[in-house]
């Protein structure tokens, strides 16, 4: 394939994760000429998602709803509608409207994945949103003292350091469409998000991990800007990478994208009160382990510290475009 032909179609990028960090990044990526598939964790068991998961026996809708909103062409009003959370009402209080709509679509269509597809069409979503599996997964953690904590929402609250996380059932079947997307991908992007409760759970689905390892796509890891209390206390960039390697047993990534911009002291103080601090870039150790590092000022602070979606998506697109040209 010639260089011109290799870019005659949109690069196919698969983004894996969950939580707010993934949604922020996708808002930037959808502005690029990319064919996006988002594979989203189904281990959430807290809040509205946990209640719907338990009562309706469906996979948790919360992270899926956030990603659909991020990729929708009908923002920002639709985003406000979908994330609207009822404050009052017996049985309604605490639920987000988007979660209830996804639950309803699942009931109407008879299937969670079909419900997501239909809601994607209504929202004019740019790309595809797929759960890692078409069933709920129970996430468990073995802590450093040997104790076991059950449930994604309970793990960060345990007050103990995490030795490893694992799935129940361990042989959960990946969604076939997710596996196929990984096999066809030009780029696979993992992170940002909660390391042990949003990122690694997807990689513990055996067929997904196998497809990523076997893929010849360029593989990127977007590291979190701040440590997360109860999950990654005092973690450096290399600690994040080591945790993934320890769980999967493979060197997954070609590139690591990290923030090296300074965080204002007043913002650092706000996060320090919650037990969080900037993830240290131990550049020498990361490169020693064979990763190429893309470092830039990638943060914005409004109410919270977030990745600069525009700048981050530009780095990702340039990497993917360059990879396709070289491969072509």
N, C-alpha and C positions, 0 to 999 in steps of 0.2 A: 504493500500500500504506500503510495507517495505521500509526502508531507501535506500536499493540498488535499488529497483524498481523506487523510486521517482526520482532518478537522472539517470535513464536509458534513459531518453529523455532530450533534452535541455530545460532549464527553459524558459518559455514564458514571455517575458518582453515587456510591452507597454510603449513607451516613448512619452510624450506629450509636445508640445511647438512650438518654431519657432525661427528664427534668428540664429546668429553666435554661441551663447553659446551651443545650441542644437547640431549643426553640429560638434563642437569641441569634445563634449562628445561622440557622436556616432562614431567618428574615433577610440576612445579607446574601446568602447563596442563591435564593430564588430570583435575585435581580441579575444573575449571571446566566449566560447561555449554556445551562447544564441540564442534563436529564437526571433528576434527583429521585432517589428512593431512600426513604428513612425507615430504618428498622428499629423498633422501639420496645423497650423492656416491658414485660408483663409480670413483674415481681412485686409491684406496689400493693401494699395492704393497709394503708393508712387513710384516714379522712373519708371523704365521699367515695373515693375509688374502692376503699376497703369494704365499706358498707354495701355498695352495689355488687361487688365481687362475691361477698358472703351471701347476700339475700337473693340475688338473681342468678348466681352460678355462672357469671360471665367473667372474662378477663378484665382486669382493672382498666377503666377508660381514661383516667386522668392524664397520663403522659401522652397518650394517643391524641386526646383532645387538644392539648397544648401544641403539639406538632402540626396538627391539621390547621389550627388557627394561624400558626407562624407561616405556613405555606399557602394559606388562602389568599386569593386575589381580592377578597371582599373585606379588607381591613380599612379603618380600625373599628368601625361601629360593630361589625360582626364579631370581632375579637372581644369587645366589651360584653356583647350578648352571651357569647359562649362561656366566658369566664365568670359571668354574674353568679354570685353565691347567695342563696337565700339566707336571710338572717332570722326569719321567723317561720312558724308553721310546724305543726307536729309531723315529724317524718321528713319535712322539707328542709328544715334549718341545717345548714352546713353543706348542702349539696350544691354543686355548680350546675347551671343549666346545660352546659355542654356535655357533662357526664350523663345527665338524664336523657338528653337527645340521643347520645350514642347507645345508651341502654335500650331506648325505644326503637332505634334503627335495627339493633340486633334482634329484638323481638319481632319486628315487622318482617325482616328479611329471613329470619331463622338462623342467622349465622353472624358472628362478630366481624369477621373479615369482610363479608358482603356489606354489612352495615357501615363499615368504615369506607368502603368503595363508594357507596351511594351518597354518604355525607360529603365525601371528597368532591363528587360531581356537583352537588348543590353549592358547595363553597368555592368552586372553581379553583381547586388546589393545584398548584404547580408541582407536579410530580406525584409519586405514590407514597403512601404511608402504610406500613405493614407491621403487625405485631411480630415479635420474635417467634412466638408460637401461638396457636389458636386455642390455648388453654392457660389458666392461671398457673403460676409457678410459685412455690413456697421457697423463699430464700432463707438459708440458715447460715450462721457464722460460728466457727470455733474460735474462741478467744484465747489470748496468750496464757490464761490460767487453766485452759482445758475445758472450760464451761461452754455450753451451747446456747446460743440466743436464736430464737425462732421469729422470723418476720422482718421484712425490709424496714418497716418503720421503727422496730424495737432495737435494731443493731446499733445505730449511732447513739442511742440513749443509754446503753449499757454501762458506760463509764470505763470500759475495758478496751485494751488494744486488740485489734483483729489479727488473728493468725491466718485464717483463710475463710472464704465463703463457699457454699456449695448449694446445689439445687435439689429440691424434692418435687417430683421424681428426678433422679440423676440422668435418666435416659430420655428426657422430654424430647418430643419430636419437633423439629423446626418447621415453620411454615414453608411449604415447598416453593412458594413465590419468592420468599426471602433468600433461600439457597440459590435459586436461579438468578436472582438479581446480583448476588455476590459473584457468581460464575461469569456473568456478562460484564462486570464492572471494569471501567478503566481506572477508577480510583476508589479506595475504601478509606473512609474517614471515621475515626473513633474518638469520642469525647467532643466537647468538655462535658462534665457532669460528675455526680457522686461516684467515686471510683469503685467502691465495693457494692453499692446498692443500685446503681444505674448502668455502669459501663461493663464491669466484669460479668454480671449475670447473663448478659447477651452472649458473651464469649464462652460461657459454660454450657451453652446449648451445643451438643457435640457436632451436629451437622453444620452449624454456622461456623464454629471454630475451624473445622476441616476445610470448608469452602474458602475461608480467609487465608489459611496457610497455603492452600494449593493455588490460589489466584496469582496471576502475574501482574495484577493491577499495582499501581503505586499506592502504598499504605501510609497513612498519615495519622499521627496522634496529636490532638490538641490538648495541651495540658491546662489544668485549672489554674486560675490566677491566685486563688487563696486556698489555704488548707481548710479542711472541713472538720469541725469538732466532732469527735467520736468516730471518725473514719480515717483521716489522714493528718492527724496532729503531728506537726514538725516535719512533715514529708518534704523532701526535695523533689526536683523533676525526676532524677534517677530512681528515687523510691517509688514513684508512680509507675515507672516503666518496669521496675523489678517486680512489683506486685502483679502486673499483668503477666509477665514472663513466668512467675512462680505458679500461677493458676493454669496457664495454657501450655507451658513447656516449650514455647517457640519464641524466636525473635520475630515479632510480627511486623514491625514498622520500619519504613525507609527513612521517614522524616518525622521530627518532633517540632511542633509549632508552639513557641512559648512567649510569654510576655517578659520583656526586660525593661519596661518603662517604670519609672519611679511612681510610687503610690503616695499621694499627699499625706503628711503626718497626721492630719486630723481624721482622714479616712482610715488610716492604719489604727488609730486609737479606737475608733468606733468598732472595728472588727476585733481588735484585741479584747474588748469587753466581752465579746462572745466566744473568746478562745480561738480566734482565727488569725492567721498571719499570712504574708505573701509567701508563695511557694518559691523556694530558693532554686535558682538555676545553677546547678553544679556542672558547668559546661564541660570541664575536662573529663569528668566521670561519664557523662552522657555520650560524648564523642568516643571515649575509650571503649564503650560497649557497642560501638558500630552504628550509632544513629547520626543522621545529618540533622543539624539544628537550624531552624528558621526563627530568629529572635527579633522582636520589634516591640514598640510601644503599642500594646493591643487592648488597653483598658479605657473605659469611660466610667465616670461616676455621676449618677444622678441621685436616685434614692438609694440604689445599691451599686456595688462595683460589678460591672459586666464587661464582657468582651466587646470591643469595637467591631460590630458585625460587618461594617463596610470594609474596614482595613483587613480584617481576618479573611473575609471572602475573597478579597483581591489576591492575597498571598496564596490561598488554596487554588484559585482559578489559574494563576500563573504556573504553579507547580504542576497541576493536572495537564494544562495545555502543553507545557514543555515536555512532560513525560510522553504524551501522545505523539508529539513530533519526533522525539528520539526513537520511540518504539516503531513509528511508521517508517 
